[in-house]
Amino acid sequence: MKPLFTIATVTYNAEATLERTLKSVASQDYARIEHLIIDGCSKDHTLSLVQRYVEENQARHNIRLICEPDNGLYDAMNKALLAATGDYIVFLNAGDCLHSTDTITALAEQAQWTKGGHRHPAILYGDTHIVDNDGNFLRRRRLTPPENLTQKSFLNGMLVCHQSFYVRTDIAKQEPYDLDYRYSADFDWCIRIIRRANRRRIRIVNTHLVLTDYLNEGMTTRNHQASLKERFRIMTHYYGWWATVIRHFWFIIRAIVKK
């Protein structure tokens, strides 16, 4: 039996960017996909797009819509965690796309899944391309995944894009997003997932694949300063104040050198 992948898409008034995300999932040549769409009661044509998507693709993938008010992005993502039934979960939000039609197939091969096994990788991660509003390639993501991902990796920033970070669902359910963070709860979540995997000595696998085409203007990008402040708080929590300050001096030097 091959693993079931849950792809969770959180939406609210996302009609401008959602369609290419839906087409990206629909185009996958891998059959065992659960697509959860968590909508915060959109007032535009988002739900019409979802309904058409369900009608055209329900026979290929298991598509489920949860439409109800929420308390923001990360509250909606926690709802997805609770509802997910797949073996792995990833969050692919409106505007973001799976990189190619065989992305999930390639991931399934690297998971080396066997029915009843308990040592499957905790995390499958890879690289990310940045795209514009029309889905055109702009560049590789500036921060690239390390060869070996550890809990200390995020001292250098969010080296793995959240959308290219596939987590075993049983582990993900044990680490809900912290709603005290409005813009960087994904940064905190990834660190906690890695720490849990390390404590349980479960493998973390670098797929060496480009997994995601990421829309350039995500929520964190639009709220850049607030996100940076939250990330500083998160880093001091996990790595200590001095290590975080010293690392931020290095960030400043690195930015100046690159100019």
C-alpha positions as CSV (number, residue, x, y, z in Angstrom):
1,M,0.0,0.0,0.0
2,K,1.4,3.4,-1.0
3,P,1.1,6.3,1.5
4,L,-1.8,8.7,1.5
5,F,-0.8,12.3,1.2
6,T,-3.0,15.0,2.7
7,I,-2.6,18.4,0.9
8,A,-4.2,21.1,3.0
9,T,-5.2,24.4,1.3
10,V,-6.5,27.3,3.5
11,T,-8.5,29.9,1.7
12,Y,-10.4,33.1,2.3
13,N,-11.5,35.3,-0.7
14,A,-8.8,33.6,-2.8
15,E,-10.4,33.5,-6.2
16,A,-7.5,35.4,-7.8
17,T,-4.9,32.8,-7.1
18,L,-6.7,29.6,-6.1
19,E,-7.4,28.1,-9.5
20,R,-3.8,27.3,-10.3
21,T,-3.3,25.6,-7.0
22,L,-6.3,23.4,-7.6
23,K,-5.1,22.6,-11.1
24,S,-1.7,21.7,-9.7
25,V,-3.2,19.1,-7.3
26,A,-5.6,17.8,-10.0
27,S,-2.7,17.2,-12.4
28,Q,-0.8,14.9,-10.0
29,D,-0.2,11.4,-11.5
30,Y,-0.4,9.9,-8.0
31,A,-3.8,8.6,-6.9
32,R,-3.6,8.5,-3.1
33,I,-4.2,12.1,-2.4
34,E,-6.6,13.7,0.1
35,H,-7.1,17.4,-0.6
36,L,-8.5,19.3,2.4
37,I,-9.8,22.8,1.6
38,I,-10.4,24.9,4.7
39,D,-12.3,28.0,3.9
40,G,-13.1,30.8,6.3
41,C,-16.5,31.6,4.6
42,S,-15.2,33.4,1.5
43,K,-17.4,36.1,0.1
44,D,-16.0,36.1,-3.4
45,H,-16.1,33.3,-6.0
46,T,-13.7,31.0,-4.1
47,L,-16.4,28.5,-3.2
48,S,-17.6,28.4,-6.8
49,L,-14.1,27.5,-7.9
50,V,-13.9,24.8,-5.3
51,Q,-17.3,23.3,-6.3
52,R,-16.2,23.0,-9.9
53,Y,-13.0,21.5,-8.8
54,V,-14.8,18.9,-6.8
55,E,-17.2,18.0,-9.6
56,E,-14.3,17.5,-12.1
57,N,-11.8,15.7,-9.8
58,Q,-13.6,13.8,-7.0
59,A,-13.2,10.6,-8.9
60,R,-9.4,11.0,-8.9
61,H,-8.7,12.4,-5.4
62,N,-10.6,12.5,-2.1
63,I,-11.5,16.2,-1.8
64,R,-13.1,17.6,1.3
65,L,-14.3,21.1,2.0
66,I,-14.6,22.6,5.5
67,C,-16.3,26.0,5.3
68,E,-16.7,27.8,8.6
69,P,-15.5,31.0,10.3
70,D,-12.0,30.8,11.9
71,N,-9.6,32.9,13.9
72,G,-7.0,33.4,11.1
73,L,-4.7,31.4,9.0
74,Y,-3.1,29.2,11.7
75,D,-6.4,28.4,13.4
76,A,-7.6,27.2,10.0
77,M,-4.4,25.1,9.6
78,N,-5.0,23.5,13.0
79,K,-8.4,22.5,11.7
80,A,-6.7,20.8,8.8
81,L,-4.4,18.9,11.2
82,L,-7.4,17.6,13.1
83,A,-9.3,16.6,9.9
84,A,-6.3,15.0,8.0
85,T,-6.4,11.3,7.5
86,G,-3.3,10.9,5.3
87,D,0.0,9.4,6.3
88,Y,1.8,12.7,5.4
89,I,0.5,16.3,5.4
90,V,1.7,19.4,3.6
91,F,0.2,22.9,3.5
92,L,-0.2,24.3,-0.1
93,N,-2.1,27.5,0.0
94,A,-3.8,29.6,-2.7
95,G,-1.3,30.6,-5.4
96,D,1.2,27.9,-4.5
97,C,1.7,24.8,-6.7
98,L,3.3,21.5,-6.7
99,H,6.4,21.8,-8.9
100,S,5.6,19.0,-11.4
101,T,2.9,16.5,-12.1
102,D,5.0,13.7,-10.5
103,T,6.0,15.5,-7.3
104,I,3.9,13.3,-5.0
105,T,4.9,10.2,-6.9
106,A,8.6,11.1,-6.3
107,L,7.9,11.8,-2.6
108,A,6.1,8.5,-2.2
109,E,9.2,6.6,-3.6
110,Q,11.5,8.3,-1.1
111,A,9.2,7.5,1.9
112,Q,9.8,3.8,1.2
113,W,6.4,3.1,2.8
114,T,5.4,-0.3,4.0
115,K,2.0,-1.1,5.6
116,G,2.3,-1.4,9.3
117,G,5.8,0.1,9.5
118,H,6.6,2.5,12.3
119,R,10.0,3.9,11.2
120,H,8.9,5.8,8.1
121,P,10.6,9.3,7.7
122,A,9.1,11.9,10.0
123,I,9.8,14.6,7.5
124,L,10.3,14.8,3.7
125,Y,11.7,18.1,2.6
126,G,13.0,19.8,-0.5
127,D,13.7,23.0,-2.5
128,T,11.3,25.7,-3.6
129,H,11.0,28.0,-6.7
130,I,9.6,31.5,-6.4
131,V,6.9,32.4,-9.0
132,D,5.0,35.6,-9.8
133,N,1.3,36.2,-9.9
134,D,1.1,34.4,-13.3
135,G,3.0,31.4,-12.1
136,N,6.1,32.4,-14.0
137,F,9.5,31.3,-12.5
138,L,11.4,34.2,-10.9
139,R,14.2,32.6,-9.0
140,R,15.2,29.8,-6.6
141,R,14.4,30.5,-3.0
142,R,17.3,32.5,-1.5
143,L,17.5,30.2,1.6
144,T,18.2,26.7,0.4
145,P,17.6,23.5,2.3
146,P,20.6,22.1,4.2
147,E,21.9,18.7,3.4
148,N,20.9,17.5,6.9
149,L,18.1,19.3,8.6
150,T,18.3,19.6,12.4
151,Q,16.7,21.7,15.0
152,K,19.7,24.1,14.9
153,S,19.3,24.6,11.1
154,F,16.7,27.3,11.7
155,L,19.2,29.5,13.5
156,N,20.0,30.5,9.9
157,G,16.4,31.4,9.1
158,M,13.6,29.3,7.6
159,L,15.9,27.2,5.4
160,V,13.0,25.0,4.3
161,C,9.9,26.6,2.9
162,H,6.8,25.5,4.8
163,Q,5.2,24.3,1.6
164,S,8.1,22.0,0.9
165,F,8.0,20.4,4.4
166,Y,6.0,17.2,4.4
167,V,5.3,15.8,7.9
168,R,4.1,12.4,9.0
169,T,0.5,13.2,10.1
170,D,0.7,11.3,13.4
171,I,3.6,13.5,14.4
172,A,2.0,16.7,13.0
173,K,-1.2,16.2,15.0
174,Q,0.9,16.2,18.2
175,E,2.2,19.7,17.4
176,P,-0.6,22.2,16.6
177,Y,0.3,25.7,15.5
178,D,0.8,28.2,18.3
179,L,-1.9,30.8,17.8
180,D,0.1,33.3,19.9
181,Y,2.0,33.9,16.7
182,R,0.1,35.7,13.9
183,Y,2.7,35.6,11.1
184,S,5.4,33.1,11.9
185,A,3.7,30.2,13.6
186,D,4.9,28.0,10.7
187,F,8.6,28.9,11.7
188,D,7.9,27.8,15.3
189,W,6.0,24.7,14.1
190,C,8.7,23.4,11.9
191,I,11.3,23.7,14.7
192,R,9.0,21.8,17.1
193,I,8.4,19.1,14.5
194,I,12.1,18.6,13.9
195,R,12.7,18.5,17.7
196,R,10.1,15.8,18.1
197,A,11.5,13.8,15.2
198,N,15.0,14.0,16.8
199,R,13.8,13.0,20.2
200,R,12.1,9.9,18.7
201,R,15.1,9.3,16.4
202,I,13.0,9.2,13.3
203,R,14.6,9.9,10.0
204,I,14.4,13.3,8.3
205,V,14.9,12.9,4.5
206,N,16.3,15.5,2.1
207,T,14.6,14.6,-1.2
208,H,16.9,16.8,-3.2
209,L,13.9,17.7,-5.3
210,V,12.2,21.0,-6.1
211,L,8.8,20.4,-4.5
212,T,7.0,23.7,-4.7
213,D,6.4,26.8,-6.8
214,Y,5.8,29.4,-4.1
215,L,3.8,32.6,-4.8
216,N,6.0,35.6,-4.1
217,E,3.5,37.6,-2.1
218,G,2.5,35.3,0.8
219,M,1.1,36.6,4.1
220,T,4.6,36.6,5.8
221,T,6.0,38.7,2.9
222,R,3.1,41.2,3.2
223,N,3.8,41.6,6.9
224,H,7.5,41.4,6.8
225,Q,8.5,43.5,9.8
226,A,5.9,41.9,12.1
227,S,7.1,38.5,10.9
228,L,10.7,39.3,11.7
229,K,9.9,40.4,15.2
230,E,8.0,37.1,15.8
231,R,10.8,35.1,14.4
232,F,13.3,36.8,16.8
233,R,11.1,35.9,19.7
234,I,10.9,32.3,18.5
235,M,14.6,32.0,18.0
236,T,15.4,33.4,21.5
237,H,13.0,30.8,22.9
238,Y,14.8,27.9,21.3
239,Y,18.3,29.1,20.9
240,G,18.8,31.7,23.6
241,W,19.1,35.5,23.5
242,W,22.8,35.8,22.8
243,A,22.9,33.2,20.0
244,T,19.9,34.9,18.4
245,V,21.5,38.4,18.6
246,I,24.8,37.2,17.2
247,R,23.0,35.4,14.4
248,H,21.1,38.6,13.5
249,F,24.3,40.5,13.3
250,W,25.5,37.9,10.8
251,F,22.2,38.3,8.8
252,I,22.9,42.1,8.6
253,I,26.4,41.5,7.4
254,R,25.3,38.9,4.9
255,A,22.7,41.3,3.5
256,I,25.2,44.1,3.1
257,V,27.8,41.9,1.4
258,K,25.2,40.6,-1.1
259,K,24.3,44.1,-2.1
